[in-house]
Amino acid sequence: MIAGALAVLDTEERRNELAEFYKENKNALYAFALSRTHNREKAEDAVQEAFLRISKYPEGFFALPVHKRMSYAVIVTGNAVSDILSQSARSAELPDTIEDNSLSVEDMALGNISAGELRAFIMKMPEVQRQAIILKIVHGMTTAEIANAMNVSEPTARKRVSNAYKTIRKYLNGG
């Protein structure tokens, strides 16, 4: 199935790069999917679907620095799991914490709180808002790329980012 995903990429360099990423990370992504599905076939399907989605919109993946690609793949895999399980609320696993170097203090310290406090607050936000804001701020994705990663429409992705910003503003204003 990965061969089909690779075939749609426009350059040999991208095909090789995605194939190498798949080879290095498929077991970790499979373990993640299996922990959510508790079913081997569904977990395998989720990983394959995630790579199909990545290859369908490769700009979101290839525009990221190499060290951020795994978290993107985890989000896409998590959404594939959710779709496969036909859950009404999508869930995607993100890192337990946001790395200290992922968000600059200038980007985060909008009020009189520390960067660590803001990171902790973001990690406690509703999952879809947290996903959207991390994809926007940490990964610098466009609304279209966020929509693809979360497997939702662009207006839905735009709304999730907007709601996340509103939640953060409310927190910063003491509400």
N, CA, C and O of each residue as an XYZ file, in Angstrom:
700
protein
N       0.821     -1.196      0.000
C       0.000      0.000      0.000
C       0.864      1.257      0.000
O       0.488      2.257     -0.613
N       2.008      1.229      0.672
C       2.884      2.392      0.689
C       3.358      2.727     -0.722
O       3.603      3.892     -1.035
N       3.486      1.718     -1.568
C       3.911      1.963     -2.948
C       2.910      2.864     -3.661
O       3.304      3.728     -4.444
N       1.626      2.672     -3.397
C       0.597      3.529     -3.990
C       0.720      4.954     -3.511
O       0.553      5.892     -4.292
N       1.012      5.128     -2.236
C       1.179      6.468     -1.681
C       2.404      7.144     -2.286
O       2.377      8.336     -2.594
N       3.465      6.384     -2.451
C       4.696      6.944     -3.003
C       4.544      7.309     -4.474
O       5.159      8.262     -4.952
N       3.730      6.552     -5.181
C       3.574      6.766     -6.620
C       2.997      8.129     -6.955
O       3.258      8.659     -8.035
N       2.217      8.707     -6.049
C       1.590      9.999     -6.360
C       2.511     11.187     -6.107
O       2.189     12.309     -6.497
N       3.638     10.961     -5.468
C       4.570     12.060     -5.214
C       5.272     12.460     -6.505
O       5.532     11.631     -7.376
N       5.570     13.747     -6.605
C       6.063     14.286     -7.869
C       7.544     14.097     -8.152
O       7.954     14.182     -9.310
N       8.351     13.848     -7.148
C       9.786     13.679     -7.405
C      10.319     12.413     -6.749
O       9.771     11.936     -5.755
N      11.364     11.893     -7.301
C      12.024     10.720     -6.752
C      12.585     11.024     -5.357
O      12.569     10.168     -4.473
N      13.078     12.247     -5.175
C      13.627     12.648     -3.880
C      12.544     12.568     -2.796
O      12.794     12.065     -1.701
N      11.350     13.064     -3.105
C      10.256     13.003     -2.136
C       9.819     11.560     -1.899
O       9.528     11.181     -0.764
N       9.770     10.766     -2.939
C       9.401      9.356     -2.780
C      10.383      8.661     -1.847
O       9.982      7.921     -0.949
N      11.671      8.904     -2.065
C      12.700      8.288     -1.219
C      12.612      8.785      0.225
O      12.757      8.009      1.170
N      12.374     10.082      0.381
C      12.306     10.666      1.713
C      11.106     10.117      2.499
O      11.237      9.783      3.677
N       9.934     10.024      1.845
C       8.754      9.485      2.517
C       8.922      7.986      2.776
O       8.513      7.491      3.826
N       9.519      7.266      1.831
C       9.751      5.834      2.028
C      10.670      5.603      3.227
O      10.431      4.690      4.017
N      11.701      6.407      3.369
C      12.621      6.291      4.497
C      11.907      6.634      5.803
O      12.085      5.945      6.807
N      11.101      7.696      5.793
C      10.340      8.071      6.984
C       9.395      6.930      7.381
O       9.272      6.601      8.561
N       8.736      6.337      6.394
C       7.825      5.215      6.645
C       8.581      4.049      7.279
O       8.144      3.477      8.277
N       9.721      3.707      6.682
C      10.519      2.579      7.163
C      10.969      2.800      8.608
O      10.955      1.871      9.416
N      11.363      4.022      8.925
C      11.866      4.336     10.265
C      10.762      4.445     11.308
O      11.012      4.185     12.485
N       9.545      4.824     10.910
C       8.510      5.166     11.881
C       7.251      4.312     11.833
O       6.361      4.489     12.665
N       7.154      3.387     10.876
C       5.917      2.614     10.738
C       5.597      1.814     11.990
O       4.428      1.709     12.361
N       6.594      1.249     12.651
C       6.338      0.448     13.850
C       5.825      1.305     15.002
O       4.926      0.888     15.731
N       6.384      2.486     15.169
C       5.913      3.381     16.232
C       4.491      3.852     15.944
O       3.661      3.914     16.851
N       4.210      4.182     14.692
C       2.867      4.618     14.322
C       1.875      3.468     14.448
O       0.734      3.668     14.864
N       2.310      2.272     14.089
C       1.453      1.092     14.236
C       1.145      0.858     15.721
O      -0.003      0.591     16.075
N       2.144      0.954     16.577
C       1.940      0.759     18.022
C       0.958      1.794     18.559
O       0.093      1.475     19.374
N       1.097      3.033     18.098
C       0.163      4.083     18.498
C      -1.258      3.726     18.045
O      -2.197      3.797     18.838
N      -1.414      3.345     16.784
C      -2.737      3.000     16.253
C      -3.312      1.781     16.970
O      -4.506      1.746     17.270
N      -2.480      0.792     17.243
C      -2.935     -0.409     17.937
C      -3.398     -0.080     19.355
O      -4.364     -0.665     19.846
N      -2.719      0.841     20.002
C      -3.124      1.228     21.362
C      -4.489      1.901     21.361
O      -5.181      1.905     22.379
N      -4.876      2.463     20.236
C      -6.181      3.128     20.129
C      -7.270      2.187     19.615
O      -8.423      2.276     20.036
N      -6.902      1.294     18.710
C      -7.912      0.432     18.091
C      -8.057     -0.907     18.781
O      -9.138     -1.496     18.776
N      -6.972     -1.397     19.379
C      -6.925     -2.737     19.976
C      -7.268     -3.800     18.933
O      -7.837     -4.843     19.255
N      -6.917     -3.522     17.697
C      -7.215     -4.423     16.593
C      -6.097     -4.287     15.565
O      -5.842     -3.191     15.067
N      -5.431     -5.394     15.246
C      -4.270     -5.344     14.355
C      -4.612     -4.830     12.967
O      -3.911     -3.972     12.431
N      -5.692     -5.352     12.378
C      -6.037     -4.927     11.016
C      -6.384     -3.448     10.959
O      -5.971     -2.734     10.046
N      -7.159     -2.994     11.958
C      -7.535     -1.575     11.984
C      -6.311     -0.688     12.188
O      -6.219      0.391     11.602
N      -5.377     -1.135     13.011
C      -4.156     -0.363     13.236
C      -3.333     -0.280     11.953
O      -2.828      0.787     11.605
N      -3.198     -1.407     11.252
C      -2.472     -1.406      9.982
C      -3.164     -0.494      8.969
O      -2.514      0.273      8.259
N      -4.502     -0.592      8.916
C      -5.263      0.265      8.002
C      -5.060      1.739      8.328
O      -4.942      2.569      7.428
N      -5.021      2.057      9.605
C      -4.855      3.453     10.017
C      -3.497      3.999      9.580
O      -3.402      5.128      9.097
N      -2.457      3.202      9.749
C      -1.119      3.660      9.342
C      -1.065      3.834      7.827
O      -0.530      4.826      7.331
N      -1.612      2.881      7.104
C      -1.623      2.997      5.637
C      -2.424      4.216      5.201
O      -1.999      4.956      4.314
N      -3.576      4.426      5.818
C      -4.409      5.586      5.487
C      -3.680      6.884      5.796
O      -3.777      7.847      5.036
N      -2.955      6.916      6.902
C      -2.200      8.112      7.258
C      -1.175      8.446      6.182
O      -1.034      9.608      5.799
N      -0.460      7.442      5.694
C       0.538      7.711      4.659
C      -0.108      8.081      3.323
O       0.462      8.851      2.550
N      -1.274      7.546      3.057
C      -2.008      7.976      1.860
C      -2.389      9.445      1.980
O      -2.266     10.203      1.019
N      -2.845      9.840      3.141
C      -3.216     11.246      3.362
C      -2.000     12.159      3.257
O      -2.078     13.240      2.674
N      -0.888     11.725      3.817
C       0.336     12.526      3.735
C       0.758     12.688      2.282
O       1.141     13.780      1.863
N       0.689     11.612      1.516
C       1.118     11.704      0.117
C       0.124     12.476     -0.735
O       0.501     13.048     -1.758
N      -1.132     12.501     -0.333
C      -2.147     13.252     -1.086
C      -1.899     14.759     -0.973
O      -2.114     15.500     -1.931
N      -1.449     15.205      0.196
C      -1.130     16.615      0.435
C       0.294     16.703      0.984
O       0.490     16.986      2.166
N       1.273     16.463      0.138
C       2.655     16.354      0.621
C       3.267     17.668      1.110
O       4.231     17.649      1.876
N       2.724     18.798      0.683
C       3.332     20.071      1.073
C       3.338     20.258      2.590
O       4.295     20.799      3.144
N       2.281     19.817      3.259
C       2.223     19.937      4.714
C       3.324     19.149      5.392
O       3.894     19.605      6.383
N       3.627     17.981      4.875
C       4.663     17.122      5.454
C       6.060     17.621      5.102
O       6.906     17.776      5.983
N       6.304     17.871      3.821
C       7.658     18.218      3.385
C       8.068     19.633      3.767
O       9.258     19.948      3.787
N       7.097     20.489      4.071
C       7.433     21.847      4.488
C       7.928     21.885      5.931
O       8.554     22.857      6.353
N       7.645     20.826      6.684
C       8.046     20.784      8.087
C       9.514     20.440      8.238
O      10.072     19.700      7.427
N      10.141     20.978      9.280
C      11.492     20.519      9.600
C      11.418     19.032      9.949
O      10.397     18.563     10.452
N      12.463     18.313      9.692
C      12.486     16.866      9.897
C      12.087     16.492     11.325
O      11.375     15.507     11.524
N      12.530     17.254     12.310
C      12.240     16.908     13.704
C      10.771     17.107     14.085
O      10.364     16.679     15.165
N       9.972     17.739     13.235
C       8.549     17.949     13.532
C       7.637     17.015     12.737
O       6.422     17.023     12.937
N       8.191     16.237     11.866
C       7.376     15.386     11.002
C       6.683     14.257     11.755
O       5.573     13.865     11.393
N       7.310     13.739     12.778
C       6.699     12.625     13.500
C       5.419     13.060     14.199
O       4.423     12.336     14.169
N       5.431     14.236     14.829
C       4.207     14.678     15.501
C       3.092     14.910     14.484
O       1.921     14.661     14.773
N       3.455     15.383     13.303
C       2.470     15.545     12.227
C       1.918     14.172     11.821
O       0.708     14.012     11.663
N       2.793     13.198     11.655
C       2.360     11.846     11.269
C       1.486     11.223     12.347
O       0.540     10.499     12.036
N       1.790     11.494     13.604
C       0.971     10.975     14.694
C      -0.427     11.577     14.639
O      -1.416     10.873     14.841
N      -0.510     12.860     14.370
C      -1.820     13.510     14.272
C      -2.619     12.918     13.119
O      -3.796     12.596     13.279
N      -1.988     12.774     11.966
C      -2.680     12.203     10.808
C      -3.101     10.765     11.092
O      -4.207     10.362     10.731
N      -2.237      9.991     11.731
C      -2.572      8.608     12.080
C      -3.722      8.574     13.080
O      -4.633      7.756     12.951
N      -3.685      9.436     14.050
C      -4.764      9.500     15.030
C      -6.105      9.808     14.389
O      -7.128      9.239     14.768
N      -6.097     10.704     13.425
C      -7.343     11.013     12.734
C      -7.793      9.851     11.858
O      -8.993      9.611     11.722
N      -6.864      9.139     11.272
C      -7.225      7.948     10.499
C      -7.839      6.889     11.419
O      -8.812      6.232     11.050
N      -7.275      6.730     12.604
C      -7.838      5.805     13.589
C      -9.264      6.212     13.921
O     -10.170      5.379     13.927
N      -9.459      7.484     14.195
C     -10.794      7.968     14.528
C     -11.784      7.696     13.414
O     -12.908      7.262     13.666
N     -11.375      7.948     12.198
C     -12.257      7.698     11.057
C     -12.572      6.213     10.941
O     -13.721      5.837     10.706
N     -11.573      5.379     11.101
C     -11.771      3.938     10.995
C     -12.719      3.455     12.085
O     -13.553      2.586     11.830
N     -12.612      3.982     13.255
C     -13.484      3.584     14.354
C     -14.847      4.274     14.294
O     -15.726      3.995     15.110
N     -15.015      5.162     13.340
C     -16.277      5.892     13.154
C     -16.729      6.610     14.418
O     -17.911      6.615     14.761
N     -15.777      7.207     15.093
C     -16.106      7.978     16.289
C     -16.632      9.340     15.868
O     -16.171      9.900     14.874
N     -17.575      9.868     16.596
C     -18.113     11.174     16.268
C     -17.116     12.281     16.589
O     -17.063     13.290     15.886
N     -16.330     12.102     17.641
C     -15.328     13.102     17.984
C     -13.965     12.553     17.621
O     -13.554     11.510     18.129
N     -13.258     13.254     16.739
C     -11.925     12.800     16.342
C     -10.945     13.045     17.485
O     -11.059     14.013     18.238
N      -9.992     12.145     17.584
C      -8.932     12.360     18.562
C      -7.613     11.995     17.921
O      -7.511     11.007     17.194
N      -6.622     12.789     18.192
C      -5.287     12.491     17.690
C      -4.305     12.722     18.814
O      -4.420     13.693     19.561
N      -3.359     11.850     18.932
C      -2.380     11.930     19.993
C      -1.321     12.955     19.619
O      -0.786     12.961     18.510
N      -1.043     13.806     20.570
C       0.037     14.769     20.426
C       1.073     14.462     21.493
O       0.802     13.686     22.410
N       2.208     15.033     21.395
C       3.205     14.794     22.433
C       2.643     15.167     23.804
O       1.785     16.044     23.902
N       3.119     14.509     24.860
C       2.642     14.809     26.207
C       2.937     16.250     26.590
O       2.204     16.859     27.370
N       3.990     16.777     26.049
C       4.319     18.169     26.319
C       4.762     18.813     25.025
O       5.129     18.137     24.064
N       4.721     20.130     25.018
C       5.271     20.878     23.894
C       6.715     21.150     24.263
O       6.993     21.672     25.342
N       7.631     20.804     23.385
C       9.039     21.006     23.682
C       9.308     22.477     23.954
O       8.693     23.353     23.347
N      10.225     22.738     24.864
C      10.528     24.117     25.219
C      10.988     24.940     24.025
O      10.755     26.148     23.985
N      11.634     24.311     23.058
C      12.139     25.065     21.916
C      11.135     25.139     20.768
O      11.445     25.721     19.728
N       9.923     24.557     20.930
C       8.979     24.584     19.826
C       8.261     25.912     19.706
O       7.964     26.350     18.595
N       7.980     26.551     20.806
C       7.317     27.848     20.795
C       8.245     28.847     21.461
O       8.774     28.596     22.543
N       8.435     29.971     20.812
C       9.301     30.965     21.426
C       8.538     31.696     22.520
O       7.309     31.770     22.495
N       9.267     32.222     23.459
C       8.649     32.971     24.547
C       7.902     34.174     23.982
O       6.845     34.546     24.492
N       8.444     34.776     22.939
C       7.791     35.923     22.324
C       6.432     35.547     21.759
O       5.483     36.327     21.840
N       6.335     34.348     21.184
C       5.068     33.888     20.627
C       4.053     33.575     21.712
O       2.849     33.720     21.503
N       4.536     33.145     22.871
C       3.619     32.658     23.888
C       3.341     33.636     25.014
O       2.200     33.756     25.460
N       4.347     34.326     25.472
C       4.177     35.152     26.655
C       3.454     36.440     26.303
O       4.052     37.516     26.276
N       2.170     36.321     26.035
C       1.358     37.456     25.620
C       0.864     38.253     26.817
O       0.413     39.387     26.660
N       0.941     37.690     27.978
C       0.487     38.354     29.192
C       1.526     38.218     30.268
O       2.721     38.140     29.983
N       1.083     38.191     31.491
C       1.997     38.107     32.626
C       2.138     36.675     33.114
O       2.194     36.429     34.319
N       2.194     35.746     32.201
C       2.395     34.356     32.574
C       3.652     33.847     31.886
O       4.102     34.401     30.883
N       4.201     32.790     32.442
C       5.419     32.246     31.857
C       5.092     31.374     30.650
O       3.954     30.943     30.459
N       6.101     31.130     29.858
C       5.933     30.252     28.693
C       5.511     28.859     29.146
O       4.677     28.224     28.501
N       6.080     28.381     30.248
C       5.726     27.059     30.770
C       4.271     26.976     31.191
O       3.600     25.972     30.948
N       3.783     28.042     31.829
C       2.376     28.064     32.231
C       1.461     28.035     31.019
O       0.434     27.356     31.022
N       1.838     28.774     29.983
C       1.019     28.785     28.772
C       1.059     27.426     28.084
O       0.030     26.950     27.606
N       2.235     26.791     28.025
C       2.334     25.444     27.453
C       1.421     24.478     28.200
O       0.691     23.699     27.588
N       1.470     24.538     29.525
C       0.635     23.656     30.343
C      -0.841     23.912     30.071
O      -1.629     22.970     29.985
N      -1.218     25.173     29.938
C      -2.619     25.497     29.641
C      -3.024     24.940     28.279
O      -4.099     24.357     28.141
N      -2.170     25.118     27.277
C      -2.481     24.618     25.931
C      -2.673     23.112     25.959
O      -3.564     22.593     25.286
N      -1.858     22.402     26.721
C      -1.978     20.947     26.774
C      -3.265     20.503     27.470
O      -3.671     19.349     27.330
N      -3.906     21.392     28.213
C      -5.165     21.070     28.881
C      -6.387     21.539     28.091
O      -7.521     21.277     28.492
N      -6.163     22.227     26.977
C      -7.279     22.719     26.170
C      -8.040     21.540     25.556
O      -7.512     20.431     25.477
N      -9.291     21.786     25.119
C     -10.010     20.718     24.410
C      -9.149     20.204     23.254
O      -8.461     20.977     22.586
N      -9.197     18.914     23.033
C      -8.269     18.255     22.117
C      -8.257     18.860     20.715
O      -7.184     19.088     20.157
N      -9.424     19.123     20.140
C      -9.430     19.647     18.765
C      -8.842     21.046     18.706
O      -8.205     21.405     17.715
N      -9.047     21.853     19.759
C      -8.429     23.179     19.797
C      -6.924     23.049     19.962
O      -6.157     23.750     19.301
N      -6.499     22.142     20.851
C      -5.066     21.933     21.085
C      -4.376     21.486     19.803
O      -3.311     21.996     19.453
N      -4.984     20.535     19.107
C      -4.408     20.073     17.842
C      -4.255     21.233     16.872
O      -3.192     21.445     16.289
N      -5.338     21.976     16.711
C      -5.349     23.061     15.722
C      -4.302     24.117     16.035
O      -3.590     24.570     15.139
N      -4.202     24.511     17.293
C      -3.270     25.582     17.640
C      -1.827     25.106     17.549
O      -0.949     25.883     17.173
N      -1.562     23.852     17.883
C      -0.202     23.329     17.758
C       0.189     23.236     16.289
O       1.312     23.582     15.922
N      -0.723     22.775     15.454
C      -0.419     22.712     14.023
C      -0.179     24.112     13.462
O       0.685     24.297     12.605
N      -0.934     25.093     13.938
C      -0.797     26.469     13.454
C       0.478     27.121     13.971
O       1.270     27.650     13.191
N       0.677     27.083     15.287
C       1.796     27.809     15.897
C       3.112     27.051     15.795
O       4.115     27.602     15.340
N       3.113     25.798     16.211
C       4.363     25.033     16.261
C       4.823     24.658     14.862
O       5.996     24.806     14.522
N       3.885     24.171     14.053
C       4.247     23.681     12.735
C       4.064     24.715     11.627
O       4.489     24.481     10.496
N       3.444     25.845     11.927
C       3.282     26.915     10.954
C       2.427     26.534      9.759
O       2.655     27.024      8.653
N       1.455     25.673      9.966
C       0.634     25.186      8.859
C      -0.444     26.182      8.460
O      -0.898     26.992      9.268
N      -0.838     26.102      7.205
C      -1.954     26.893      6.699
C      -3.257     26.224      7.103
O      -3.260     25.090      7.583
N      -4.361     26.931      6.906
C      -5.669     26.355      7.222
C      -5.913     25.100      6.391
O      -6.451     24.118      6.903
N      -5.532     25.117      5.135
C      -5.730     23.940      4.273
C      -4.916     22.751      4.790
O      -5.411     21.624      4.798
N      -3.697     22.985      5.212
C      -2.860     21.912      5.736
C      -3.413     21.383      7.059
O      -3.383     20.178      7.308
N      -3.916     22.283      7.904
C      -4.520     21.860      9.162
C      -5.763     21.020      8.878
O      -5.976     19.987      9.512
N      -6.574     21.460      7.933
C      -7.777     20.708      7.565
C      -7.408     19.305      7.108
O      -8.066     18.337      7.490
N      -6.371     19.184      6.302
C      -5.933     17.861      5.839
C      -5.429     17.004      6.990
O      -5.780     15.828      7.091
N      -4.614     17.581      7.851
C      -4.053     16.818      8.971
C      -5.138     16.343      9.928
O      -5.037     15.256     10.497
N      -6.172     17.154     10.105
C      -7.245     16.804     11.035
C      -8.411     16.114     10.327
O      -9.374     15.685     10.963
N      -8.307     16.016      9.006
C      -9.337     15.383      8.188
C     -10.706     16.046      8.377
O     -11.720     15.381      8.590
N     -10.697     17.365      8.292
C     -11.922     18.155      8.375
C     -11.914     19.164      7.239
O     -10.917     19.293      6.529
N     -13.020     19.881      7.062
C     -13.090     20.909      6.026
C     -12.269     22.127      6.455
O     -11.954     22.291      7.634
N     -11.928     22.975      5.486
C     -11.180     24.187      5.810
C     -11.949     25.106      6.747
O     -11.356     25.639      7.686
N     -13.261     25.317      6.529
C     -13.989     26.162      7.488
C     -13.963     25.597      8.915
O     -13.878     26.356      9.881
N     -14.035     24.275      9.044
C     -13.974     23.659     10.371
C     -12.599     23.874     10.984
O     -12.495     24.195     12.168
N     -11.541     23.703     10.198
C     -10.185     23.932     10.697
C     -10.012     25.388     11.114
O      -9.436     25.670     12.165
N     -10.506     26.310     10.299
C     -10.419     27.741     10.604
C     -11.135     28.040     11.929
O     -10.627     28.805     12.748
N     -12.303     27.442     12.136
C     -13.080     27.642     13.357
C     -12.339     27.080     14.570
O     -12.338     27.691     15.639
N     -11.713     25.924     14.404
C     -10.974     25.326     15.522
C      -9.796     26.197     15.934
O      -9.538     26.368     17.125
N      -9.081     26.746     14.962
C      -7.964     27.641     15.274
C      -8.494     28.888     15.964
O      -7.939     29.333     16.969
N      -9.573     29.451     15.422
C     -10.174     30.646     16.006
C     -10.623     30.393     17.440
O     -10.368     31.211     18.324
N     -11.281     29.280     17.673
C     -11.727     28.940     19.033
C     -10.547     28.746     19.975
O     -10.616     29.119     21.146
N      -9.467     28.164     19.467
C      -8.273     27.977     20.297
C      -7.695     29.326     20.705
O      -7.344     29.528     21.867
N      -7.595     30.250     19.749
C      -7.101     31.589     20.069
C      -8.013     32.269     21.093
O      -7.519     32.922     22.013
N      -9.325     32.129     20.952
C     -10.275     32.718     21.910
C     -10.059     32.123     23.304
O     -10.071     32.846     24.301
N      -9.865     30.816     23.367
C      -9.634     30.147     24.654
C      -8.357     30.670     25.300
O      -8.325     30.925     26.504
N      -7.313     30.827     24.506
C      -6.038     31.335     25.030
C      -6.194     32.784     25.494
O      -5.710     33.145     26.567
N      -6.871     33.625     24.685
C      -7.093     35.026     25.068
C      -7.844     35.116     26.393
O      -7.505     35.923     27.259
N      -8.862     34.282     26.536
C      -9.652     34.273     27.769
C      -8.758     33.913     28.955
O      -8.859     34.527     30.018
N      -7.901     32.941     28.781
C      -6.974     32.533     29.835
C      -6.010     33.668     30.174
O      -5.758     33.939     31.348
N      -5.479     34.323     29.164
C      -4.520     35.398     29.385
C      -5.157     36.601     30.070
O      -4.496     37.346     30.792
N      -6.454     36.775     29.829
C      -7.173     37.895     30.450
C      -7.734     37.548     31.821
O      -8.507     38.309     32.404
N      -7.330     36.381     32.328
C      -7.739     35.986     33.670
C      -9.098     35.340     33.745
O      -9.629     35.149     34.839
N      -9.681     34.995     32.599
C     -11.028     34.413     32.587
C     -10.965     32.967     32.516
O     -12.002     32.304     32.497
